[in-house]
Amino acid sequence: MDRRTFLTSSGAAAFGILVPRMSRFFPASNTSETFAWEVNDLIFSFEVMAGKLRAKRVAPAGIVASGPDNSSGVEIALQCSGQNSPDQGMKSGMGQPGSRLLFAGRREEATHGGKRLVCMHTDPVLKLRVESVYEAFDGVPVVRRYSRVTNNGASPVGLEFLSSAMLHGLAAPQEYDRELRIHLAQNSWMAEGQWHTFRPSEMGFVENERTSWSQAQAGSVGSWSSERYLPMAMAENTRLGLTWFWQIEHNGSWYWEISNVSARDNNADDVYAYLGGPDDLHAAAWKSLKPGETYQTVPVAVGCVRGGFSDAVESLTHYRRLACLTPHKDNSRCPVIFNDYMNCLWGDPTEAKELPMVAAAARAGCEYFVIDAGWYADLHEDWSPTIGAWQPSLTRFPRGLKFLLDQIRQAGMVPGLWLEPEVAGAKSLLAQKPDHWFFVRHGKRVLKNSRFLLDFRNPEVRAYLDQVIARLVNEYGVGYIKMDYNVDSLQGTEINADSFGQGLLEHNRAHLAWLEEILNRYPDLVIENCGSGGGRMDYAMLRRLQLQSMTDQEDYLKLPMILVGASAAVLPEQLAIWSYPLAKADADQASFNMVTSMMCRIHQSGRLDSLTPEALAQVTEGLRVYKESLRKHIPTAVPFYPLGTSDVTDFKTPVALGMRSPQQTLLAVWRIDGPAVTKIPLTSREAKLLYPIDLGIKITANDGTLHVEFPRTRMACLVSG
């Protein structure tokens, strides 16, 4: 298998690279020099010393520094096998030949919708050409960064780590624990998007007047990119009033660290952030770069804003909408989706169960109807070890699955199906394929959750799944696929790979290319990204797919705290949230569910066919309000956090989330077990209760404060301002 990367225009598109329209080259000077690249109120500053390019602090334009900016660090961190580097513990802030790279000049290019800077380096020892790329998009103070290295020598070179981006000057070297606050979102099954703020020392970056061997760090190993943390973070300097932020746009392993480094002696003179994808130390992703071969890192979005958390989220929201979101009618229309899984059929669909659900969902106002897991398995079968054929069960659907899908269409809804295409059940016919179809480690297939993991680098795998998608779309008329993924590959695969992690990286990229091909072939198809809920919540996947499943959380009282955190990571027009009133829910419980889901994209569920009249009335009214008054604003909305972020374990503190668009400011407020009155800072002089309006909730606005009074615990409401 030829794994070389050729960066032609078509190849560039596969990596999300902007093809240049006009280019200017600036050769390296023989003397020391400084230069800056300014884009959208953001300034990247550089200096050339002794022939080497060093990056300085990234900051918004017009910042008046309280002192000199003495920050300076490597523009690219690169470690190659066998090269002598300083012993800095397990850190990745410099490396060799990263610290000795010679600056070869820079190229500035105009692109469609933005511009690009390419800084070029060479290493005369290993005969490497290294390029560091900055891609800007008109109107947003965020830049997409990545690096690539080409082996121009005659011998292979081993790559241990290569940064996608470096940030420098985050704090004064001896004051970082007092100045710096790191905002990090912990992520787990049914507890996604839990933001916390740490001093660097609380994350392991121990203060030291000399260069520290420690670092604050976060990362992920495997194919669940957000299994432990969201692939983003922020570093806020409270003295400077600046917040740097980043988003690692990869559907596999990644790593970042914050630490200090010395460029001249043992005394630390810079606090930096290393941002990157899989590497050798953290993800077993060692790469043998053959002569003539080019390796490219995963993309990372970086930026810096005046202010703090909400300001960074606002910039990232604009960036995602402008530079990440692939245009699709689903994201502009925000249709209501019914899914039969959560607190409903729980993966046990039958024709008899579905028909009344179809009628009830249509009456309530749903526009898509998705049959979740189980449609392919015989009744009473443990289907997890047998998935892979994706043929409908005749015991569940005696008149055939197509009959049920036709009933959904006749009810005025678009039919959808659940699919887990990246795996094969261990007892399935698909599992009989040869080993090169699957992930293999130490000579054995990787078996997780009764599933083998398909390797998308194999064209036979992709061809097989092409046939599956074609059958569902062309023969069954499916317009929506919930694409789930209930395993984590961990390190990767050894088949046709330099290392486990490189095998995973190549699979990750092949999977993204396959998704692009599917949506190019079926442009009206809607695909939901799900990884047991939010296990793969990243903007490699979400640059391709239309929706993100937020969580598998089964307790509706915890959903607001997850929504608040997840809204910082995913566009509101892509973030799908459950509303699943229980069969015996009262009006309060049903409206609480609705308020949560109405802030972004609605994933309606629950037994709508057997709800109490009071609960069903709240669902129907909520969907009406959403469709008539709210969803048209979602594609331009930006989240804000009037009460800060929230904790999924805290039921006593009120929860609030705002969405601000050019025509509307929407505020959701939840009372779980806290006080009856919630006070929220209010910039508007007017406030109106939108939903629910018939349960005794009262609002008043005066002196810049909104007072929301709930007559009972476990209630929620929507307010416009």
C-alpha positions in Angstrom: 0.0 0.0 0.0 1.4 3.4 -1.1 1.0 5.8 1.8 2.8 8.8 0.3 1.0 12.2 0.5 1.1 14.2 -2.7 -0.2 17.7 -2.1 -1.8 18.4 -5.4 -5.0 20.5 -5.6 -7.2 17.4 -5.3 -5.0 15.9 -2.6 -5.1 19.2 -0.7 -8.9 19.1 -0.7 -8.8 15.8 1.1 -6.9 17.5 4.0 -9.2 20.6 4.0 -6.4 22.7 2.5 -7.3 26.0 0.8 -5.9 26.1 -2.8 -4.0 29.3 -3.4 -5.1 32.0 -5.8 -2.1 34.3 -5.7 1.3 33.8 -4.0 4.3 35.9 -2.9 7.6 34.5 -1.7 9.8 36.3 0.9 13.3 34.7 1.1 15.1 34.4 4.4 17.4 37.3 5.3 21.0 36.8 6.1 20.6 39.1 9.1 18.4 39.1 12.1 14.9 40.4 11.3 11.3 40.6 12.7 8.1 40.3 10.8 4.4 40.0 11.6 1.4 38.5 9.9 -1.8 40.2 10.7 -5.2 38.7 9.9 -8.7 39.6 11.2 -7.5 41.5 14.3 -5.0 38.8 15.1 -1.2 39.3 14.9 1.4 36.5 14.6 4.8 37.9 15.4 8.2 36.3 14.5 11.9 36.9 14.7 14.8 35.4 12.9 17.9 34.9 15.0 21.1 33.2 13.8 19.2 31.9 10.8 16.4 30.3 12.9 12.8 31.3 12.9 11.3 31.9 16.4 7.6 32.6 17.1 6.5 35.2 19.6 3.2 35.8 21.4 0.0 35.7 19.3 -2.3 38.5 20.4 -5.2 40.6 19.1 -4.2 43.8 17.3 -4.1 46.9 19.4 -3.1 45.2 22.6 -1.1 47.6 24.8 1.4 45.3 26.7 2.0 45.9 30.3 5.7 45.0 29.7 8.0 43.8 27.0 7.1 40.7 25.1 10.2 38.5 25.7 8.5 35.4 24.5 10.3 33.4 21.8 10.2 29.7 21.0 10.5 27.2 18.2 8.0 27.7 15.4 7.8 24.0 14.9 8.5 21.3 17.5 10.0 18.2 15.9 11.7 15.2 17.3 13.3 12.6 15.0 14.7 9.2 16.1 18.4 9.2 16.9 18.7 13.0 17.2 20.2 14.5 20.4 17.7 16.7 22.2 17.7 18.3 25.6 16.4 16.2 28.4 13.2 17.8 29.3 11.3 14.8 30.7 8.3 13.8 28.7 7.7 17.2 27.2 7.3 17.9 23.5 8.1 21.6 23.4 11.2 21.6 21.3 12.8 18.5 20.0 15.6 17.9 17.6 15.9 18.8 14.8 13.1 21.2 15.8 15.4 23.5 17.6 18.1 23.6 14.9 15.9 24.1 11.8 17.1 26.8 9.5 14.6 29.3 8.2 14.3 29.2 4.4 11.8 32.0 3.9 8.0 32.4 3.9 5.3 32.4 1.3 2.0 34.4 1.5 -0.9 33.3 -0.5 -4.4 34.6 -1.2 -7.0 31.9 -1.1 -10.7 31.8 -1.7 -12.2 33.4 1.4 -9.0 34.1 3.2 -5.2 33.9 3.0 -2.4 31.7 4.0 1.1 32.0 5.4 3.7 29.2 4.9 6.9 29.3 6.9 9.6 27.1 5.4 12.5 25.4 7.2 15.3 23.0 6.3 17.4 20.6 8.3 20.8 20.1 6.5 21.6 17.1 8.7 18.6 14.9 7.9 17.8 16.6 4.6 14.3 17.6 5.7 12.1 20.3 4.3 9.5 21.4 6.9 6.6 23.8 6.3 4.4 25.4 8.9 1.0 26.5 7.5 -1.3 29.2 8.8 -4.7 29.4 7.1 -6.9 32.4 7.8 -10.6 33.0 6.9 -12.1 36.4 6.3 -14.0 37.7 9.3 -12.9 35.5 12.2 -9.8 35.8 14.5 -9.1 32.1 14.3 -6.4 30.5 12.2 -6.1 26.8 11.1 -2.6 25.5 11.6 -0.8 22.3 10.5 2.7 21.3 9.6 4.2 19.0 7.0 7.7 17.5 6.5 9.3 16.1 3.4 12.3 13.8 3.4 14.7 15.0 0.7 17.4 12.7 1.8 18.4 9.2 0.8 17.6 7.4 4.1 14.4 6.9 6.1 13.8 9.3 9.0 11.9 8.3 12.1 9.3 10.9 13.3 8.5 10.8 17.0 6.5 14.0 17.2 5.7 17.0 15.0 3.6 19.9 16.3 0.6 21.2 14.4 1.0 24.5 16.1 3.0 26.2 18.9 1.8 29.1 21.1 4.3 31.1 23.0 4.3 33.8 25.7 1.3 32.5 27.5 2.5 33.9 30.8 5.6 35.3 32.6 8.0 32.3 33.0 8.2 32.7 36.8 4.6 33.8 37.3 2.5 31.4 35.3 0.8 29.7 38.2 -0.5 33.1 39.3 -1.4 34.4 35.9 -2.7 31.5 33.9 -6.0 29.6 34.2 -6.6 26.6 32.0 -10.2 25.9 30.9 -10.6 22.2 30.1 -13.7 20.1 29.3 -13.7 16.6 30.8 -15.8 14.2 28.8 -17.2 10.9 29.6 -20.1 8.6 28.7 -23.3 10.3 29.8 -21.3 13.2 31.3 -20.0 15.1 28.3 -18.8 18.7 28.2 -17.9 19.2 31.9 -15.8 22.3 31.9 -13.4 23.0 34.8 -10.8 25.7 35.4 -7.4 24.9 36.8 -4.2 26.5 37.8 -1.3 25.0 35.8 0.0 23.3 39.0 -3.4 21.6 39.5 -2.8 19.9 36.2 0.7 18.8 37.0 2.8 21.8 35.7 4.8 22.3 38.8 6.4 25.7 39.4 10.1 25.8 39.0 12.5 28.8 38.6 14.4 26.7 36.1 12.9 24.7 33.2 10.3 22.3 34.5 10.2 18.6 33.6 6.5 18.7 34.2 3.6 19.9 32.1 -0.2 20.5 32.1 -1.6 18.2 29.4 -4.6 16.5 27.9 -5.0 14.1 25.1 -6.8 11.1 23.7 -5.7 7.7 22.4 -7.8 5.8 19.9 -10.8 6.4 17.6 -13.0 8.1 20.3 -11.5 11.5 20.0 -13.4 12.9 23.0 -13.5 9.9 25.3 -11.8 11.7 28.2 -11.7 15.4 27.1 -13.1 17.5 24.4 -10.4 18.1 21.8 -10.2 21.8 22.7 -9.1 24.0 25.6 -8.3 27.6 26.6 -5.5 29.3 28.4 -6.5 32.6 30.1 -3.9 35.1 31.3 -5.7 37.1 33.9 -3.0 39.7 34.0 -3.0 40.4 30.3 -6.7 40.0 29.9 -6.2 37.6 27.0 -7.4 34.0 26.3 -5.7 31.7 23.8 -7.8 28.8 22.6 -7.5 25.8 20.4 -9.5 23.1 18.7 -7.8 19.9 17.5 -9.7 18.8 14.4 -9.1 15.1 14.3 -11.2 12.0 14.7 -8.4 10.0 16.4 -5.5 10.4 18.9 -4.3 13.9 19.8 -2.2 15.6 22.5 -1.5 19.1 23.9 0.7 20.4 26.7 1.5 23.6 28.4 4.9 24.0 30.0 8.0 26.2 30.0 11.3 26.0 28.1 14.6 27.7 28.0 16.2 28.8 24.7 19.5 30.0 26.2 20.2 28.4 29.6 18.5 26.4 32.3 16.3 29.3 33.4 12.9 29.2 31.9 12.2 32.1 29.5 9.0 31.1 27.8 5.6 29.4 28.6 4.3 27.6 25.6 1.5 25.4 24.3 2.3 22.4 22.1 -0.7 21.3 20.0 -0.8 18.3 17.9 -2.2 15.0 16.8 -0.9 11.4 17.4 2.8 11.0 18.3 5.1 8.2 19.4 5.1 8.8 23.1 1.4 9.3 23.7 -0.3 7.4 20.9 2.3 4.8 19.6 2.3 6.7 16.3 6.0 6.5 15.2 6.4 7.3 11.5 9.1 6.1 9.2 9.4 8.9 6.6 10.8 7.3 3.4 12.9 9.3 0.9 10.6 11.5 -1.1 7.7 11.0 1.3 5.7 13.9 2.9 3.9 13.6 6.3 1.3 16.1 7.4 -0.1 16.7 10.8 -3.7 17.0 11.8 -5.2 20.5 11.6 -5.6 22.6 14.8 -7.6 25.9 15.0 -5.9 28.5 17.2 -6.9 32.0 18.3 -6.6 34.7 20.9 -9.2 37.1 22.2 -9.5 39.9 24.7 -11.6 38.5 27.6 -12.3 35.0 28.7 -14.3 31.8 28.2 -17.4 33.3 26.5 -15.4 35.5 24.2 -13.3 32.5 23.0 -16.5 30.4 22.4 -17.9 33.2 20.4 -14.9 33.3 18.1 -14.8 29.6 17.7 -18.6 29.5 16.9 -18.0 32.0 14.1 -15.0 30.1 12.9 -16.9 26.7 12.9 -19.7 28.2 10.9 -17.5 30.0 8.4 -14.6 27.5 8.0 -15.8 24.1 9.2 -19.5 23.7 8.4 -20.2 22.1 5.1 -23.4 23.7 3.7 -26.4 21.4 3.9 -30.1 22.2 3.9 -30.4 20.3 7.3 -28.3 22.9 9.1 -30.3 25.8 7.7 -33.7 24.3 8.3 -33.1 22.5 11.6 -35.9 19.9 11.1 -37.3 18.1 14.2 -36.1 14.5 14.5 -37.9 11.7 16.3 -35.7 8.8 17.3 -37.3 5.7 18.8 -34.5 4.7 21.2 -34.2 6.8 24.4 -36.8 6.0 27.1 -38.8 4.6 24.2 -38.1 1.3 22.4 -34.5 0.9 23.6 -33.2 -0.9 20.5 -36.2 -3.3 20.3 -38.2 -2.1 17.3 -41.1 -4.0 15.7 -43.7 -3.1 13.2 -46.4 -3.4 15.9 -44.6 -1.0 18.2 -43.5 1.5 15.5 -46.8 2.1 13.8 -48.5 3.9 16.7 -45.2 5.8 17.3 -45.1 7.0 13.7 -48.6 8.3 14.0 -48.0 10.0 17.3 -44.7 11.6 16.1 -46.4 13.0 13.0 -49.2 14.5 15.0 -46.8 16.1 17.4 -45.0 17.8 14.5 -41.8 15.7 14.0 -40.3 15.8 10.5 -37.8 12.9 10.5 -38.5 9.5 12.1 -35.4 7.4 12.9 -35.6 3.7 13.7 -32.6 3.2 16.0 -30.7 -0.1 16.8 -32.2 -3.5 16.4 -34.0 -3.3 13.0 -31.5 -5.9 11.5 -31.7 -8.5 14.2 -34.2 -11.3 14.8 -36.5 -11.0 17.8 -34.9 -12.0 21.1 -31.5 -12.1 19.5 -28.4 -10.6 21.1 -27.6 -8.5 18.1 -24.2 -7.0 19.2 -22.1 -10.0 18.0 -23.9 -10.4 14.7 -24.1 -6.9 13.2 -22.5 -6.2 9.9 -24.8 -7.5 7.2 -27.3 -4.7 7.7 -30.3 -6.6 6.3 -33.7 -6.0 7.8 -35.3 -8.6 10.1 -38.4 -10.4 8.9 -39.4 -11.4 12.4 -39.6 -7.8 13.5 -41.2 -6.5 10.3 -43.4 -9.3 8.9 -44.5 -7.0 6.0 -40.9 -5.9 5.5 -39.0 -2.9 6.7 -39.9 -1.1 3.5 -43.5 -1.2 4.4 -42.8 0.6 7.7 -40.6 3.2 5.9 -43.4 3.8 3.5 -45.7 4.5 6.4 -43.3 7.0 7.7 -43.2 8.8 4.4 -47.0 8.7 4.1 -47.2 10.4 7.5 -45.2 13.3 6.1 -41.8 12.4 7.7 -38.4 11.4 6.3 -37.4 7.9 7.4 -34.0 7.2 9.0 -32.1 4.2 10.2 -29.4 3.5 12.8 -26.1 2.1 11.4 -22.7 1.2 12.9 -20.6 0.7 9.7 -17.1 0.7 11.2 -17.5 -2.7 13.0 -18.4 -6.3 12.3 -19.9 -8.5 15.0 -17.7 -11.4 16.0 -20.3 -13.9 15.0 -21.4 -12.2 11.8 -20.7 -13.4 8.2 -18.7 -10.2 7.8 -16.2 -11.5 10.4 -15.3 -14.3 8.1 -13.4 -11.8 5.9 -9.6 -12.0 6.0 -7.5 -10.2 8.6 -6.5 -7.3 6.3 -10.1 -6.1 6.6 -9.7 -5.5 10.3 -7.5 -3.9 13.0 -4.8 -6.2 14.1 -2.4 -5.9 17.0 0.3 -8.4 18.0 -0.9 -10.8 15.3 -4.5 -10.9 16.7 -7.6 -9.0 15.6 -8.7 -6.3 17.9 -12.0 -7.4 19.6 -14.0 -4.8 21.5 -17.6 -5.1 22.8 -18.1 -8.2 20.7 -17.0 -6.3 17.6 -14.1 -6.5 15.2 -12.9 -3.1 13.9 -13.0 -2.5 10.1 -9.9 -0.9 8.5 -11.1 1.8 6.1 -7.7 1.9 4.3 -8.8 -1.3 2.7 -10.7 -0.5 -0.6 -12.7 -3.7 -0.2 -14.1 -2.5 3.1 -15.1 0.8 1.6 -16.7 -0.9 -1.4 -18.7 -3.2 0.9 -20.1 -0.3 2.9 -20.8 1.6 -0.3 -23.2 -1.2 -1.2 -24.8 -1.0 2.2 -25.4 2.8 1.9 -26.7 2.4 -1.6 -29.2 -0.2 -0.6 -30.5 1.9 2.3 -30.8 5.1 0.3 -31.8 3.8 -3.2 -33.9 0.7 -2.3 -35.4 1.8 1.0 -35.5 5.5 0.5 -33.7 6.3 3.8 -32.9 10.0 4.1 -31.2 10.0 7.5 -28.6 7.7 9.0 -27.7 7.8 12.7 -24.0 6.6 12.3 -23.0 5.2 15.7 -19.7 3.9 16.9 -19.7 2.0 20.2 -16.1 1.0 20.6 -12.7 2.7 20.9 -9.9 1.2 18.9 -7.2 2.5 21.3 -3.7 2.5 19.8 -4.5 1.4 16.3 -3.5 -1.4 14.0 -0.2 -3.0 12.8 -1.4 -4.0 9.3 0.6 -2.2 6.6 1.7 0.5 9.1 4.9 1.8 10.6 3.3 1.7 14.1 -0.1 1.1 15.7 -0.8 4.8 15.8 0.2 5.5 12.2 -2.2 2.7 11.2 -5.0 4.4 13.1 -4.1 7.8 11.6 -4.3 6.5 8.1 -7.6 4.7 8.9 -9.0 7.9 10.4 -8.2 9.8 7.2 -9.6 7.1 5.0 -12.8 7.1 7.0 -13.2 10.8 6.5 -12.6 10.5 2.8 -15.3 7.8 2.6 -17.8 10.0 4.4 -17.1 12.8 2.0 -17.6 10.4 -0.9 -21.0 9.2 0.5 -22.3 12.7 1.0 -21.1 13.8 -2.5 -23.0 10.8 -3.9 -26.1 11.5 -1.8 -26.1 15.3 -1.1 -29.6 15.2 0.5 -28.7 12.5 3.0 -28.4 13.6 6.6 -25.8 11.8 8.7 -25.7 12.1 12.5 -22.3 11.6 14.2 -22.7 9.4 17.3 -20.1 7.7 19.4 -22.1 6.2 22.2 -23.3 9.7 22.5 -20.5 12.3 22.5 -17.5 10.0 22.3 -16.3 11.4 19.0 -17.3 15.0 19.2 -14.7 16.7 16.9 -14.5 18.9 13.9 -12.9 16.4 11.7 -16.2 14.5 11.8 -18.4 17.6 12.0 -16.8 19.3 9.0 -18.4 16.4 7.1 -21.5 15.4 9.0 -24.6 17.4 9.7 -25.4 16.6 13.4 -23.7 15.6 16.6 -25.4 13.3 19.1 -24.7 15.0 22.4 -25.1 12.2 25.0 -26.6 8.9 26.0 -27.6 10.3 29.4 -30.8 8.7 30.5 -31.7 11.1 33.3 -33.3 14.2 31.8 -32.4 16.3 34.8 -28.7 16.0 33.9 -29.1 17.1 30.3 -29.0 20.9 30.9 -25.6 20.6 32.5 -24.3 18.6 29.6 -25.9 21.0 27.0 -24.2 24.0 28.6 -20.8 22.5 28.2 -21.3 20.8 24.8 -22.6 24.1 23.4 -19.0 25.4 23.6 -17.8 22.6 21.4 -20.4 22.2 18.7 -22.5 24.6 16.6 -26.1 24.9 17.8 -27.4 23.9 14.4 -25.4 20.7 14.7 -25.9 19.8 18.4 -28.7 17.3 18.8 -30.3 17.0 22.3 -32.7 14.4 23.6 -36.2 15.3 24.7 -37.7 12.1 26.1 -40.6 12.5 28.6 -41.4 9.3 30.4 -44.7 7.6 30.0 -46.0 8.9 33.3 -44.5 12.4 32.9 -46.5 15.4 34.1 -46.5 18.7 32.3 -43.5 20.0 34.3 -41.4 17.0 33.3 -42.4 17.2 29.7 -41.7 20.9 29.4 -38.4 20.5 31.2 -37.3 18.0 28.5 -38.6 20.3 25.7 -36.8 23.4 27.0 -33.4 21.6 27.0 -33.8 20.3 23.4 -35.3 23.6 22.0 -32.0 25.5 22.4 -30.3 23.6 19.5 -31.5 20.6 17.6 -34.4 18.5 18.8 -34.0 14.7 19.1 -37.5 13.9 20.2 -38.1 10.5 21.8 -40.2 9.0 24.6 -43.5 7.1 24.2 -45.5 9.8 22.5 -48.2 7.3 21.8 -48.9 6.8 25.6 -48.0 10.1 27.3 -50.5 11.7 29.6 -52.6 14.4 27.8 -50.9 17.1 29.9 -47.4 15.9 28.9 -48.3 15.5 25.2 -49.7 19.0 25.1 -46.4 20.4 26.3 -44.5 18.4 23.7 -46.8 19.5 20.9 -46.7 23.2 22.1 -42.9 23.1 22.4 -42.5 21.8 18.9 -44.8 24.4 17.6 -42.9 27.2 19.3 -39.6 25.8 18.1 -40.7 25.5 14.5 -42.5 28.9 14.3 -40.3 31.1 16.5 -36.9 29.6 17.4 -35.3 27.4 14.8 -34.9 30.1 12.1 -32.5 31.9 14.5 -30.3 28.8 15.4 -28.0 28.9 12.3 -26.8 32.4 13.3 -26.9 32.0 17.1 -23.9 32.2 19.4 -24.0 30.7 22.9 -23.3 32.7 26.0 -23.2 31.7 29.7 -24.9 34.2 32.1 -24.3 31.9 35.1 -21.1 30.3 33.9 -20.7 26.6 33.0 -22.4 23.9 35.1 -21.7 20.5 36.7 -23.6 17.4 36.0 -23.4 16.3 39.7 -24.8 19.6 41.0 -28.6 19.8 41.3 -28.7 22.7 43.7 -27.2 25.5 41.5 -29.5 27.1 38.9 -28.5 26.5 35.3 -28.8 28.9 32.4 -27.7 29.0 28.8 -28.2 31.9 26.3 -28.2 31.9 22.5 -27.7 35.3 20.8 -28.5 35.9 17.1 -28.9 39.1 15.2 -32.7 39.0 15.6 -33.2 37.2 18.9 -31.7 36.6 22.3 -32.9 33.4 23.8 -32.4 32.3 27.4 -33.0 28.9 28.9 -33.2 28.6 32.7 -33.5 25.4 34.7 -34.4 24.9 38.3 -33.7 21.4 39.5 -33.5 21.3 43.3 -32.3 24.9 43.9 -34.0 28.1 45.1 -37.3 29.2 43.6 -36.0 32.4 42.1 -33.0 32.6 39.7 -31.4 36.0 39.1 -29.6 36.5 35.8 -27.8 39.6 34.5 -29.8 41.1 31.7 -28.7 43.6 29.0 -32.1 43.9 27.4 -34.8 46.1 29.0 -37.5 43.7 27.9 -38.0 40.0 28.5 -40.8 37.7 27.5 -41.7 34.2 28.7 -41.9 32.0 25.5 -42.4 28.5 26.9 -44.1 27.1 28.9 -46.6 29.9 29.5 -49.2 27.9 31.4 -47.4 26.4 34.4 -47.2 29.3 36.8 -43.6 30.5 36.0 -43.2 34.3 36.5 -40.5 36.6 35.1 -39.7 40.2 35.9 -36.9 42.4 34.5 -35.5 45.4 36.4 -32.2 47.1 37.3 -30.3 45.0 34.7 -31.5 41.7 36.3 -33.9 39.0 35.1 -35.8 37.3 37.9 -37.3 33.9 37.1 -39.6 32.5 39.7 -40.5 28.8 39.5 -43.5 27.6 41.6 -42.0 24.1 41.9 -38.7 22.3 41.7 -37.6 20.6 38.5 -39.0 23.1 36.1 -37.5 25.0 33.2 -38.4 27.8 30.8 -37.4 29.8 27.7 -37.2 33.6 27.8 -36.6 36.0 24.9 -34.9 39.3 25.5 
